[in-house]
Amino acid sequence: MLDIRKDFPNLEEKNRGKTLVYLDSAATSLTPKQVINSESEYYKKFGGSIHRSVYELGERATNAFENSRKKIADFIGASKNSIVFTKSATESINLVAESWGYDNLKSGDVVLLTDMEHHSNIIPWQIICKKTGAEIKYLKSTEQGTINLDDLRSALDNNVKIVSITHASNVFGTINPIKEIIGIVKKNGSKIMIDGCQSIPHMKVDVVDLDCDFYAFSGHKMFGPTGVGVLYGKEEILEKMRPYQTGGGIIETVTMTDSTWTSIPHRFEPGSPMAAQAIALGEAVNYLESCLEKHDNSLNEYSIEKMQSINGISIYGNAPERTPIISFNIEGIHSLDLAHFLDYEGITIRSGHHCCQPLMQALDITACARVSFYFYNSVEEVDFLVDKINKAVQVIK
């Protein structure tokens, strides 16, 4: 996919004076100029307040905003009214936990998670469980970084009201068999929410085919701008949910003593929406679709094979289906020291607990290094990374 590198202005930048090798796309992807131009176009050509203006500039902005919603809906096989714009996947999960959870969870109920969840898919459920008296239970991942489906079946009973699980782990890279998981959960009569932050950037997802109740993802991990995320929810469920936050833009009527809410999805989008970012996210979807059509897994397979050749390396997770994420430690070298060393070679990697402290505890580590690849990375960059890690082993140890 080297032909797309010209679309990314960041790749022309230096890192510590060296040629940039960007290997942290699981945290946030680089942004192509087509998306940058799309966001800029809003400020240059629209500038009006969406949903509130009858003048032409406002109409243009509103049409572009709603067209982007339609583009995103089509991208995941959903209806337009089932797509809620949020500021992030974190806010999307908070919305479901607070809005759906407040009315549907009570003492004795269970929210079922896994130990591989990002903090953003743990903390909102902790908060709502404290408010409602429900409790959280966890499925433990296997040594391969997978979920045992028999463990899932055993954990499900009438008390489990919702299961919230990542489609793809941001530590292991594991792609969970999400359709099968959803089928098992549905058979139990529970609701299910999917964290799609690491899956949407790498694969085609059809939420109707999956039959999930909720699906959340962030724009900045899929070529899009920061500050915008998406929540998909089944319309019949969203219709019954109260607003997560309130204010202008979500009301039907307001009196001195009470208010009524407008229709979905606008009921969940209070205030002045992130119009420029949402419009640019539609362009990011266009760009991502073109990449997915030409994508193969050769770089993923090559990077794992090359990384396994490094002396003293421990790679966490070995799932048969995985995104291009490799989390690892090198014997005798702290991951932070490795990240600092590679930084001065121009290589950007992640070090720490990756917002997955419960998983770190399960792995009996405090931190690890993580490299993550995307369509703009190359075999040559993988070779360069491995060479510099081997150099770090010689210098630091």
TISEDO-70684 format. One record per residue (C-alpha): residue in three letters; x, y, z; residue number from 1. Coordinates in Angstrom, 1 decimal, decimal comma, padded with zeros to 4 digits, always signed. Layout:
(atom 'Ala' (X Y Z) NUM);
...
***
This chain:
(atom 'Met' (+000,0 +000,0 +000,0) 1);
(atom 'Leu' (+003,0 +002,3 -000,5) 2);
(atom 'Asp' (+001,1 +004,2 -003,2) 3);
(atom 'Ile' (-001,1 +005,8 -000,5) 4);
(atom 'Arg' (+001,8 +007,2 +001,5) 5);
(atom 'Lys' (+001,8 +010,4 -000,5) 6);
(atom 'Asp' (-001,7 +011,2 +001,0) 7);
(atom 'Phe' (-000,3 +011,6 +004,5) 8);
(atom 'Pro' (+001,4 +014,9 +005,2) 9);
(atom 'Asn' (+002,7 +013,6 +008,6) 10);
(atom 'Leu' (+004,9 +011,0 +006,8) 11);
(atom 'Glu' (+007,0 +014,0 +005,5) 12);
(atom 'Glu' (+007,7 +015,1 +009,0) 13);
(atom 'Lys' (+010,8 +014,2 +011,0) 14);
(atom 'Asn' (+010,8 +012,5 +014,4) 15);
(atom 'Arg' (+013,9 +013,6 +016,5) 16);
(atom 'Gly' (+015,4 +014,6 +013,3) 17);
(atom 'Lys' (+015,0 +011,2 +011,7) 18);
(atom 'Thr' (+012,7 +009,9 +009,1) 19);
(atom 'Leu' (+009,3 +009,1 +010,7) 20);
(atom 'Val' (+008,3 +005,5 +011,1) 21);
(atom 'Tyr' (+004,8 +005,7 +012,6) 22);
(atom 'Leu' (+003,9 +002,5 +014,4) 23);
(atom 'Asp' (+001,2 +003,7 +016,8) 24);
(atom 'Ser' (-002,0 +003,6 +014,6) 25);
(atom 'Ala' (-003,9 +001,6 +017,2) 26);
(atom 'Ala' (-003,8 +004,7 +019,4) 27);
(atom 'Thr' (-004,6 +007,1 +016,6) 28);
(atom 'Ser' (-004,1 +006,8 +012,9) 29);
(atom 'Leu' (-002,5 +009,4 +010,6) 30);
(atom 'Thr' (-004,9 +011,5 +008,7) 31);
(atom 'Pro' (-004,9 +011,7 +004,8) 32);
(atom 'Lys' (-005,0 +015,1 +003,1) 33);
(atom 'Gln' (-008,5 +014,3 +001,7) 34);
(atom 'Val' (-009,9 +014,2 +005,2) 35);
(atom 'Ile' (-007,9 +017,3 +006,3) 36);
(atom 'Asn' (-009,3 +019,1 +003,2) 37);
(atom 'Ser' (-012,8 +018,0 +004,0) 38);
(atom 'Glu' (-012,7 +019,4 +007,5) 39);
(atom 'Ser' (-011,1 +022,6 +006,3) 40);
(atom 'Glu' (-013,8 +023,0 +003,6) 41);
(atom 'Tyr' (-016,5 +023,3 +006,3) 42);
(atom 'Tyr' (-014,8 +026,4 +007,7) 43);
(atom 'Lys' (-014,2 +027,8 +004,2) 44);
(atom 'Lys' (-017,5 +027,2 +002,5) 45);
(atom 'Phe' (-020,2 +026,4 +005,1) 46);
(atom 'Gly' (-019,7 +028,0 +008,5) 47);
(atom 'Gly' (-023,4 +028,1 +009,3) 48);
(atom 'Ser' (-025,0 +026,5 +012,4) 49);
(atom 'Ile' (-026,5 +023,2 +011,4) 50);
(atom 'His' (-030,1 +022,2 +012,0) 51);
(atom 'Arg' (-031,0 +025,8 +013,1) 52);
(atom 'Ser' (-030,4 +028,0 +010,0) 53);
(atom 'Val' (-032,7 +028,7 +007,1) 54);
(atom 'Tyr' (-030,0 +030,6 +005,2) 55);
(atom 'Glu' (-028,0 +028,9 +002,5) 56);
(atom 'Leu' (-024,7 +028,5 +004,4) 57);
(atom 'Gly' (-026,6 +026,8 +007,2) 58);
(atom 'Glu' (-028,5 +024,5 +004,8) 59);
(atom 'Arg' (-025,2 +023,5 +003,1) 60);
(atom 'Ala' (-023,7 +022,6 +006,5) 61);
(atom 'Thr' (-026,8 +020,7 +007,6) 62);
(atom 'Asn' (-026,9 +018,7 +004,4) 63);
(atom 'Ala' (-023,2 +017,8 +004,5) 64);
(atom 'Phe' (-023,6 +016,8 +008,2) 65);
(atom 'Glu' (-026,6 +014,6 +007,5) 66);
(atom 'Asn' (-025,0 +013,2 +004,3) 67);
(atom 'Ser' (-022,1 +012,1 +006,4) 68);
(atom 'Arg' (-024,4 +010,3 +008,8) 69);
(atom 'Lys' (-025,9 +008,5 +005,9) 70);
(atom 'Lys' (-022,5 +007,6 +004,5) 71);
(atom 'Ile' (-021,5 +006,1 +007,9) 72);
(atom 'Ala' (-024,8 +004,3 +008,2) 73);
(atom 'Asp' (-024,3 +002,7 +004,8) 74);
(atom 'Phe' (-020,7 +001,8 +005,7) 75);
(atom 'Ile' (-021,8 -000,4 +008,6) 76);
(atom 'Gly' (-025,1 -001,6 +007,0) 77);
(atom 'Ala' (-027,3 +000,5 +009,3) 78);
(atom 'Ser' (-030,2 +002,9 +009,0) 79);
(atom 'Lys' (-029,5 +006,6 +009,2) 80);
(atom 'Asn' (-031,6 +007,1 +012,3) 81);
(atom 'Ser' (-029,6 +004,5 +014,2) 82);
(atom 'Ile' (-026,3 +006,5 +013,9) 83);
(atom 'Val' (-025,6 +008,9 +016,8) 84);
(atom 'Phe' (-022,6 +011,3 +016,6) 85);
(atom 'Thr' (-020,6 +011,5 +019,8) 86);
(atom 'Lys' (-017,2 +013,0 +020,6) 87);
(atom 'Ser' (-015,6 +009,6 +020,9) 88);
(atom 'Ala' (-016,2 +005,9 +021,4) 89);
(atom 'Thr' (-015,7 +006,5 +025,1) 90);
(atom 'Glu' (-018,7 +008,9 +025,1) 91);
(atom 'Ser' (-020,7 +006,4 +023,1) 92);
(atom 'Ile' (-020,2 +003,7 +025,8) 93);
(atom 'Asn' (-020,9 +006,2 +028,5) 94);
(atom 'Leu' (-024,1 +007,1 +026,7) 95);
(atom 'Val' (-025,3 +003,5 +026,7) 96);
(atom 'Ala' (-024,2 +002,8 +030,2) 97);
(atom 'Glu' (-026,0 +005,9 +031,6) 98);
(atom 'Ser' (-029,0 +006,1 +029,4) 99);
(atom 'Trp' (-029,9 +002,4 +028,8) 100);
(atom 'Gly' (-028,3 +001,2 +032,1) 101);
(atom 'Tyr' (-030,1 +003,7 +034,4) 102);
(atom 'Asp' (-033,5 +002,4 +033,3) 103);
(atom 'Asn' (-032,6 -001,3 +032,8) 104);
(atom 'Leu' (-030,2 -002,3 +035,6) 105);
(atom 'Lys' (-031,1 -002,9 +039,2) 106);
(atom 'Ser' (-029,8 -004,7 +042,2) 107);
(atom 'Gly' (-029,0 -008,4 +041,4) 108);
(atom 'Asp' (-028,4 -007,7 +037,7) 109);
(atom 'Val' (-025,1 -008,4 +036,0) 110);
(atom 'Val' (-023,0 -006,6 +033,4) 111);
(atom 'Leu' (-020,7 -009,1 +031,8) 112);
(atom 'Leu' (-017,3 -007,9 +030,5) 113);
(atom 'Thr' (-013,9 -009,5 +029,7) 114);
(atom 'Asp' (-010,5 -008,9 +031,2) 115);
(atom 'Met' (-009,2 -007,6 +027,8) 116);
(atom 'Glu' (-011,5 -004,6 +027,7) 117);
(atom 'His' (-010,2 -001,1 +027,4) 118);
(atom 'His' (-010,8 +001,1 +030,4) 119);
(atom 'Ser' (-013,4 +003,0 +028,4) 120);
(atom 'Asn' (-015,5 -000,2 +028,3) 121);
(atom 'Ile' (-015,0 -000,9 +032,0) 122);
(atom 'Ile' (-015,3 +002,4 +034,0) 123);
(atom 'Pro' (-018,7 +003,5 +032,6) 124);
(atom 'Trp' (-020,2 +000,2 +033,7) 125);
(atom 'Gln' (-018,5 +000,5 +037,1) 126);
(atom 'Ile' (-020,2 +003,9 +037,6) 127);
(atom 'Ile' (-023,7 +002,8 +036,5) 128);
(atom 'Cys' (-023,5 -000,4 +038,6) 129);
(atom 'Lys' (-022,7 +001,7 +041,6) 130);
(atom 'Lys' (-025,8 +003,8 +040,9) 131);
(atom 'Thr' (-028,1 +001,0 +040,2) 132);
(atom 'Gly' (-026,9 -001,8 +042,5) 133);
(atom 'Ala' (-026,0 -004,1 +039,6) 134);
(atom 'Glu' (-022,6 -005,8 +039,5) 135);
(atom 'Ile' (-019,9 -006,5 +037,0) 136);
(atom 'Lys' (-018,5 -010,0 +036,2) 137);
(atom 'Tyr' (-015,6 -010,8 +034,0) 138);
(atom 'Leu' (-014,6 -013,5 +031,5) 139);
(atom 'Lys' (-010,9 -014,3 +031,7) 140);
(atom 'Ser' (-009,0 -014,5 +028,4) 141);
(atom 'Thr' (-006,9 -017,5 +027,5) 142);
(atom 'Glu' (-003,1 -017,7 +027,1) 143);
(atom 'Gln' (-003,7 -017,2 +023,4) 144);
(atom 'Gly' (-005,5 -013,9 +024,1) 145);
(atom 'Thr' (-008,9 -015,3 +023,1) 146);
(atom 'Ile' (-012,3 -015,8 +024,9) 147);
(atom 'Asn' (-013,4 -019,3 +025,6) 148);
(atom 'Leu' (-016,9 -019,5 +024,3) 149);
(atom 'Asp' (-017,8 -022,3 +026,8) 150);
(atom 'Asp' (-016,9 -019,9 +029,6) 151);
(atom 'Leu' (-019,2 -017,4 +028,0) 152);
(atom 'Arg' (-022,1 -019,9 +027,9) 153);
(atom 'Ser' (-021,4 -020,8 +031,6) 154);
(atom 'Ala' (-021,4 -017,2 +032,7) 155);
(atom 'Leu' (-024,8 -016,4 +031,1) 156);
(atom 'Asp' (-028,0 -016,6 +033,1) 157);
(atom 'Asn' (-031,1 -014,6 +033,7) 158);
(atom 'Asn' (-029,2 -012,0 +035,7) 159);
(atom 'Val' (-026,9 -011,0 +032,9) 160);
(atom 'Lys' (-028,7 -008,0 +031,3) 161);
(atom 'Ile' (-025,9 -006,8 +029,0) 162);
(atom 'Val' (-022,6 -008,1 +027,7) 163);
(atom 'Ser' (-020,1 -005,4 +026,6) 164);
(atom 'Ile' (-017,1 -006,7 +024,7) 165);
(atom 'Thr' (-014,4 -005,6 +022,3) 166);
(atom 'His' (-014,5 -006,8 +018,7) 167);
(atom 'Ala' (-010,7 -006,6 +018,6) 168);
(atom 'Ser' (-008,3 -006,3 +021,5) 169);
(atom 'Asn' (-006,1 -003,2 +021,6) 170);
(atom 'Val' (-003,4 -005,3 +023,4) 171);
(atom 'Phe' (-003,6 -008,8 +021,9) 172);
(atom 'Gly' (-004,9 -007,8 +018,5) 173);
(atom 'Thr' (-007,3 -010,7 +018,9) 174);
(atom 'Ile' (-010,4 -010,5 +016,6) 175);
(atom 'Asn' (-013,1 -012,1 +018,7) 176);
(atom 'Pro' (-015,6 -014,3 +016,9) 177);
(atom 'Ile' (-018,2 -011,6 +017,4) 178);
(atom 'Lys' (-021,1 -012,9 +015,4) 179);
(atom 'Glu' (-020,9 -016,2 +017,3) 180);
(atom 'Ile' (-020,6 -014,4 +020,6) 181);
(atom 'Ile' (-023,6 -012,3 +019,8) 182);
(atom 'Gly' (-025,7 -015,4 +018,9) 183);
(atom 'Ile' (-024,8 -017,0 +022,2) 184);
(atom 'Val' (-025,7 -013,8 +024,1) 185);
(atom 'Lys' (-029,0 -013,3 +022,2) 186);
(atom 'Lys' (-030,0 -016,9 +023,0) 187);
(atom 'Asn' (-029,7 -015,9 +026,6) 188);
(atom 'Gly' (-032,0 -012,9 +026,1) 189);
(atom 'Ser' (-029,3 -010,4 +027,1) 190);
(atom 'Lys' (-028,4 -007,2 +025,3) 191);
(atom 'Ile' (-024,9 -006,8 +023,8) 192);
(atom 'Met' (-022,7 -003,8 +023,1) 193);
(atom 'Ile' (-019,6 -004,0 +020,9) 194);
(atom 'Asp' (-016,5 -001,8 +021,2) 195);
(atom 'Gly' (-015,4 -001,6 +017,6) 196);
(atom 'Cys' (-012,5 +000,9 +017,9) 197);
(atom 'Gln' (-009,9 -001,6 +016,7) 198);
(atom 'Ser' (-012,0 -003,5 +014,3) 199);
(atom 'Ile' (-013,7 -000,8 +012,1) 200);
(atom 'Pro' (-010,3 +000,4 +010,9) 201);
(atom 'His' (-009,4 -003,0 +009,5) 202);
(atom 'Met' (-012,4 -004,9 +008,4) 203);
(atom 'Lys' (-015,9 -004,5 +006,9) 204);
(atom 'Val' (-018,6 -004,6 +009,6) 205);
(atom 'Asp' (-022,3 -005,1 +009,0) 206);
(atom 'Val' (-024,1 -004,4 +012,3) 207);
(atom 'Val' (-027,5 -005,7 +011,0) 208);
(atom 'Asp' (-025,9 -009,0 +010,0) 209);
(atom 'Leu' (-024,2 -009,2 +013,3) 210);
(atom 'Asp' (-027,5 -008,4 +015,1) 211);
(atom 'Cys' (-025,7 -006,4 +017,9) 212);
(atom 'Asp' (-027,7 -004,0 +020,0) 213);
(atom 'Phe' (-025,0 -001,3 +020,2) 214);
(atom 'Tyr' (-021,7 -000,7 +018,3) 215);
(atom 'Ala' (-019,2 +002,1 +019,1) 216);
(atom 'Phe' (-016,2 +003,4 +017,3) 217);
(atom 'Ser' (-013,9 +006,5 +017,1) 218);
(atom 'Gly' (-013,1 +008,6 +014,1) 219);
(atom 'His' (-009,4 +009,2 +014,9) 220);
(atom 'Lys' (-008,5 +005,5 +014,6) 221);
(atom 'Met' (-009,9 +005,2 +011,1) 222);
(atom 'Phe' (-008,3 +008,1 +009,2) 223);
(atom 'Gly' (-010,8 +010,5 +010,6) 224);
(atom 'Pro' (-010,4 +013,7 +012,7) 225);
(atom 'Thr' (-010,2 +013,8 +016,5) 226);
(atom 'Gly' (-013,2 +014,8 +018,5) 227);
(atom 'Val' (-015,9 +012,7 +016,8) 228);
(atom 'Gly' (-017,1 +009,1 +017,4) 229);
(atom 'Val' (-020,1 +007,0 +016,5) 230);
(atom 'Leu' (-022,7 +005,0 +018,4) 231);
(atom 'Tyr' (-024,9 +002,6 +016,5) 232);
(atom 'Gly' (-028,0 +001,5 +018,3) 233);
(atom 'Lys' (-031,0 -000,5 +017,2) 234);
(atom 'Glu' (-033,8 +002,1 +016,6) 235);
(atom 'Glu' (-036,3 +000,3 +018,7) 236);
(atom 'Ile' (-033,9 +000,4 +021,7) 237);
(atom 'Leu' (-032,8 +004,0 +021,1) 238);
(atom 'Glu' (-036,5 +005,1 +021,0) 239);
(atom 'Lys' (-036,9 +004,0 +024,6) 240);
(atom 'Met' (-033,8 +005,6 +025,9) 241);
(atom 'Arg' (-033,7 +009,0 +027,6) 242);
(atom 'Pro' (-031,0 +011,6 +026,7) 243);
(atom 'Tyr' (-027,6 +011,0 +028,2) 244);
(atom 'Gln' (-026,9 +014,8 +028,2) 245);
(atom 'Thr' (-029,4 +017,6 +027,8) 246);
(atom 'Gly' (-029,6 +021,1 +026,4) 247);
(atom 'Gly' (-030,4 +022,7 +023,1) 248);
(atom 'Gly' (-030,9 +020,7 +020,0) 249);
(atom 'Ile' (-032,5 +017,7 +021,5) 250);
(atom 'Ile' (-035,9 +019,0 +022,6) 251);
(atom 'Glu' (-039,4 +019,0 +021,2) 252);
(atom 'Thr' (-040,9 +021,4 +023,8) 253);
(atom 'Val' (-039,6 +023,2 +026,8) 254);
(atom 'Thr' (-041,8 +024,8 +029,5) 255);
(atom 'Met' (-040,9 +026,4 +032,8) 256);
(atom 'Thr' (-041,3 +023,0 +034,5) 257);
(atom 'Asp' (-040,7 +020,3 +032,0) 258);
(atom 'Ser' (-039,3 +019,3 +028,6) 259);
(atom 'Thr' (-040,0 +016,7 +025,9) 260);
(atom 'Trp' (-037,4 +015,1 +023,6) 261);
(atom 'Thr' (-037,1 +015,2 +019,8) 262);
(atom 'Ser' (-036,8 +012,1 +017,7) 263);
(atom 'Ile' (-033,7 +009,8 +017,4) 264);
(atom 'Pro' (-030,8 +010,2 +016,7) 265);
(atom 'His' (-030,8 +013,9 +017,4) 266);
(atom 'Arg' (-032,2 +013,2 +020,9) 267);
(atom 'Phe' (-028,6 +012,2 +021,9) 268);
(atom 'Glu' (-026,8 +015,1 +020,2) 269);
(atom 'Pro' (-027,2 +018,1 +022,5) 270);
(atom 'Gly' (-025,6 +021,5 +021,9) 271);
(atom 'Ser' (-023,9 +022,6 +018,7) 272);
(atom 'Pro' (-022,6 +019,3 +017,1) 273);
(atom 'Met' (-019,1 +018,7 +016,0) 274);
(atom 'Ala' (-020,1 +019,6 +012,4) 275);
(atom 'Ala' (-016,7 +019,9 +010,8) 276);
(atom 'Gln' (-015,4 +016,7 +012,3) 277);
(atom 'Ala' (-018,5 +014,7 +011,5) 278);
(atom 'Ile' (-018,4 +015,9 +007,9) 279);
(atom 'Ala' (-014,8 +015,0 +007,6) 280);
(atom 'Leu' (-015,5 +011,5 +009,1) 281);
(atom 'Gly' (-017,7 +010,8 +006,1) 282);
(atom 'Glu' (-014,7 +011,5 +003,9) 283);
(atom 'Ala' (-012,6 +009,2 +006,1) 284);
(atom 'Val' (-015,1 +006,5 +005,4) 285);
(atom 'Asn' (-014,7 +007,0 +001,7) 286);
(atom 'Tyr' (-010,9 +006,7 +002,1) 287);
(atom 'Leu' (-011,1 +003,7 +004,3) 288);
(atom 'Glu' (-013,4 +001,8 +002,0) 289);
(atom 'Ser' (-011,0 +002,2 -000,9) 290);
(atom 'Cys' (-008,2 +000,8 +001,3) 291);
(atom 'Leu' (-010,2 -002,1 +002,5) 292);
(atom 'Glu' (-010,9 -003,1 -001,1) 293);
(atom 'Lys' (-007,2 -003,5 -001,8) 294);
(atom 'His' (-006,0 -004,8 +001,6) 295);
(atom 'Asp' (-004,2 -008,0 +002,3) 296);
(atom 'Asn' (-002,7 -009,4 +005,4) 297);
(atom 'Ser' (+000,8 -009,9 +004,1) 298);
(atom 'Leu' (+002,4 -007,1 +006,3) 299);
(atom 'Asn' (+000,6 -008,4 +009,4) 300);
(atom 'Glu' (+002,0 -012,0 +008,8) 301);
(atom 'Tyr' (+005,4 -010,7 +007,9) 302);
(atom 'Ser' (+005,7 -008,4 +011,0) 303);
(atom 'Ile' (+004,8 -011,2 +013,4) 304);
(atom 'Glu' (+007,3 -013,6 +011,9) 305);
(atom 'Lys' (+010,1 -010,9 +012,0) 306);
(atom 'Met' (+009,3 -009,9 +015,6) 307);
(atom 'Gln' (+009,4 -013,5 +016,7) 308);
(atom 'Ser' (+013,0 -013,7 +015,6) 309);
(atom 'Ile' (+014,1 -011,2 +018,3) 310);
(atom 'Asn' (+016,1 -012,7 +021,1) 311);
(atom 'Gly' (+014,3 -012,5 +024,5) 312);
(atom 'Ile' (+011,0 -011,3 +023,2) 313);
(atom 'Ser' (+007,7 -012,3 +024,7) 314);
(atom 'Ile' (+004,7 -011,6 +022,5) 315);
(atom 'Tyr' (+001,3 -011,5 +024,2) 316);
(atom 'Gly' (-001,6 -013,3 +022,5) 317);
(atom 'Asn' (-001,5 -015,7 +019,6) 318);
(atom 'Ala' (-005,0 -015,7 +018,3) 319);
(atom 'Pro' (-005,6 -017,1 +014,8) 320);
(atom 'Glu' (-007,5 -014,0 +013,7) 321);
(atom 'Arg' (-005,9 -010,7 +014,7) 322);
(atom 'Thr' (-005,4 -007,1 +013,7) 323);
(atom 'Pro' (-001,9 -005,7 +013,0) 324);
(atom 'Ile' (-001,1 -005,2 +016,7) 325);
(atom 'Ile' (+001,9 -006,8 +018,5) 326);
(atom 'Ser' (+002,3 -006,2 +022,2) 327);
(atom 'Phe' (+005,5 -007,5 +023,7) 328);
(atom 'Asn' (+008,3 -007,2 +026,2) 329);
(atom 'Ile' (+012,1 -007,8 +025,8) 330);
(atom 'Glu' (+013,8 -009,7 +028,6) 331);
(atom 'Gly' (+015,9 -007,3 +030,7) 332);
(atom 'Ile' (+014,6 -004,1 +029,0) 333);
(atom 'His' (+011,7 -002,0 +030,3) 334);
(atom 'Ser' (+009,2 -001,1 +027,6) 335);
(atom 'Leu' (+009,5 +002,6 +028,4) 336);
(atom 'Asp' (+013,3 +002,4 +027,9) 337);
(atom 'Leu' (+012,8 +000,6 +024,6) 338);
(atom 'Ala' (+010,2 +003,2 +023,4) 339);
(atom 'His' (+012,6 +006,1 +024,3) 340);
(atom 'Phe' (+015,4 +004,4 +022,4) 341);
(atom 'Leu' (+013,3 +003,8 +019,3) 342);
(atom 'Asp' (+012,0 +007,4 +019,5) 343);
(atom 'Tyr' (+015,5 +008,7 +018,8) 344);
(atom 'Glu' (+015,7 +006,4 +015,8) 345);
(atom 'Gly' (+012,5 +008,0 +014,4) 346);
(atom 'Ile' (+010,3 +005,1 +015,4) 347);
(atom 'Thr' (+007,1 +005,8 +017,3) 348);
(atom 'Ile' (+005,7 +002,9 +019,4) 349);
(atom 'Arg' (+003,5 +002,8 +022,5) 350);
(atom 'Ser' (+004,7 +001,8 +026,0) 351);
(atom 'Gly' (+002,6 +001,3 +029,2) 352);
(atom 'His' (-000,6 -000,4 +030,2) 353);
(atom 'His' (-002,5 +000,6 +027,1) 354);
(atom 'Cys' (-005,6 +001,5 +029,2) 355);
(atom 'Cys' (-005,9 -002,2 +030,1) 356);
(atom 'Gln' (-004,7 -002,5 +033,7) 357);
(atom 'Pro' (-006,9 -005,5 +034,5) 358);
(atom 'Leu' (-005,4 -007,3 +031,5) 359);
(atom 'Met' (-001,9 -006,3 +032,6) 360);
(atom 'Gln' (-002,7 -007,8 +036,0) 361);
(atom 'Ala' (-003,9 -011,0 +034,4) 362);
(atom 'Leu' (-000,7 -011,2 +032,4) 363);
(atom 'Asp' (+001,3 -010,5 +035,6) 364);
(atom 'Ile' (+003,1 -007,5 +034,0) 365);
(atom 'Thr' (+002,8 -003,8 +034,7) 366);
(atom 'Ala' (+003,4 -002,6 +031,2) 367);
(atom 'Cys' (+004,5 -003,7 +027,7) 368);
(atom 'Ala' (+005,5 -002,2 +024,4) 369);
(atom 'Arg' (+003,1 -002,2 +021,4) 370);
(atom 'Val' (+003,6 -001,7 +017,7) 371);
(atom 'Ser' (+000,6 -001,3 +015,4) 372);
(atom 'Phe' (+000,6 -001,1 +011,7) 373);
(atom 'Tyr' (-001,7 +000,4 +009,1) 374);
(atom 'Phe' (-002,2 +000,7 +005,4) 375);
(atom 'Tyr' (+000,6 +003,2 +005,0) 376);
(atom 'Asn' (+003,3 +001,1 +006,6) 377);
(atom 'Ser' (+005,8 -001,0 +004,7) 378);
(atom 'Val' (+007,9 -004,2 +004,9) 379);
(atom 'Glu' (+011,0 -001,9 +005,0) 380);
(atom 'Glu' (+009,7 -000,2 +008,1) 381);
(atom 'Val' (+009,2 -003,6 +009,8) 382);
(atom 'Asp' (+012,8 -004,6 +009,0) 383);
(atom 'Phe' (+014,0 -001,2 +010,3) 384);
(atom 'Leu' (+012,1 -001,7 +013,5) 385);
(atom 'Val' (+013,5 -005,2 +014,1) 386);
(atom 'Asp' (+017,0 -004,0 +013,4) 387);
(atom 'Lys' (+016,7 -001,1 +015,9) 388);
(atom 'Ile' (+015,2 -003,3 +018,5) 389);
(atom 'Asn' (+018,1 -005,7 +018,2) 390);
(atom 'Lys' (+020,4 -002,6 +018,5) 391);
(atom 'Ala' (+018,5 -001,6 +021,7) 392);
(atom 'Val' (+019,1 -005,1 +023,1) 393);
(atom 'Gln' (+022,8 -004,6 +022,7) 394);
(atom 'Val' (+023,0 -001,1 +024,0) 395);
(atom 'Ile' (+020,5 -001,1 +026,9) 396);
(atom 'Lys' (+021,2 -004,6 +028,3) 397);
***
